[in-house]
Amino acid sequence: MKSKLILLCGVVVVFLFPLACSSGVSVEVSCDEFMKVKHISKEVQVAAGDSFTVTLCSNPTTGFQWSESAQVSDQTVLQQTDHRFMPAQEKGVVGAPGEEVWTFKALKKGSSTISLEYSRPWENGEKGEWTFSLTVMVR
């Protein structure tokens, strides 16, 4: 009986440990939100050492794309660790929007602002059609 209880406790720790070590912070903005307001600013608080994600609507079939690398105002406070495009979940829907996801790590206490721009990158293309700004307070 005692060995079963110890095994059960071990299993619980294994499954809950990743949740305890992650802030779980995720900031998301949908296409509908950007259609209403083209320039969106948000604020978030995270703990030093935590990672968090920013997920923004994206549709590369329109010729628009988000900045590959975010502009980070203080790179001693925040570091971009990943960026990827996630296609639409709906199969067979041509031109459906997907999402772009950036992952950041909070390096130390302080504040920093993340800025991203949705533009057509070619010469004379539209610049800053949508913009996203996130002020991050690291505690």
Summary of the structure (lengths in Angstrom):
residues: 139
radius of gyration: 18.8
end to end distance: 43.4
largest distance: 72.6
contacts: 366
relative contact order: 0.24
helix: 20%
strand: 44%
